[in-house]
């Protein structure tokens, strides 16, 4: 499991996330808001899906790591709804 989040968003983690990290069951990475918005735009343009900002951060990390994976690998990103609120703020 890989958990992507906005830089500076999480100042500390709870015991469950600490356990996952220590046991190597999860990897925590960060991406910038600019990278997340680029991923949001690409998914919206290509698929018509408006992901929530948290999901857009995960998509941005996938975009960075996917070229390093073999073509036989499958990546799943769960996208929560909420993107319409972002689109309204983003477009003004």
C-alpha positions in Angstrom: 0.0 0.0 0.0 1.3 3.4 -0.9 -0.3 6.5 0.7 0.2 9.9 -1.0 -0.6 13.1 0.7 -0.1 16.8 0.3 3.2 18.1 1.5 2.9 19.7 4.9 -0.6 18.2 5.4 0.2 15.6 8.0 2.2 16.7 11.0 1.9 13.4 12.8 0.3 10.0 12.3 -1.8 7.8 14.4 -0.7 4.4 15.8 -2.3 2.4 13.0 -0.4 4.3 10.3 2.8 4.2 12.3 2.5 0.4 12.6 1.9 0.1 8.8 5.0 2.2 8.1 7.2 0.4 10.6 6.1 -3.0 9.4 6.7 -1.9 5.8 3.1 -2.6 4.9 2.7 1.0 3.7 4.9 3.6 2.1 4.2 7.2 2.7 5.0 9.7 -0.1 4.2 13.3 -0.8 3.4 15.3 -3.9 2.9 19.0 -4.5 -0.5 20.6 -5.0 0.6 21.6 -8.5 1.3 17.9 -9.3 -2.1 16.9 -7.9 -4.0 19.6 -9.9 -2.2 18.4 -13.0 -3.4 14.8 -12.3 -6.9 16.2 -11.6 -6.9 18.0 -14.9 -5.7 14.9 -16.8 -8.2 12.5 -15.4 -11.0 15.0 -16.0 -9.9 15.6 -19.6 -9.3 12.0 -20.5 -12.0 10.2 -18.5 -14.5 12.8 -17.4 -13.9 11.9 -13.8 -13.5 14.7 -11.2 -11.6 13.1 -8.3 -11.4 14.6 -4.8 -8.1 16.5 -4.1 -6.9 13.6 -1.9 -7.4 11.2 -4.7 -5.7 13.6 -7.1 -2.6 13.5 -4.9 -2.6 9.7 -5.2 -3.0 9.9 -9.0 -0.1 12.3 -9.2 2.2 9.8 -7.4 1.0 7.0 -9.6 1.9 9.1 -12.7 5.5 9.4 -11.3 5.9 5.7 -10.3 4.1 4.0 -13.2 6.9 4.3 -15.7 9.1 2.4 -13.3 6.7 -0.6 -13.2 6.5 -3.3 -15.7 3.6 -3.3 -18.2 2.1 -6.4 -16.5 1.6 -4.4 -13.3 -1.9 -3.1 -12.4 -2.3 0.0 -10.2 -5.6 0.7 -8.4 -6.5 4.1 -7.1 -9.7 4.6 -5.2 -11.2 8.0 -6.0 -13.6 9.5 -3.6 -16.1 11.9 -4.9 -15.9 15.6 -4.1 -14.1 16.7 -7.2 -17.0 18.9 -8.3 -16.3 21.2 -5.3 -12.6 21.5 -6.4 -13.6 22.2 -10.0 -15.8 25.0 -8.9 -13.0 26.6 -6.8 -10.4 25.8 -9.5 -12.4 27.4 -12.3 -13.5 30.3 -10.2 
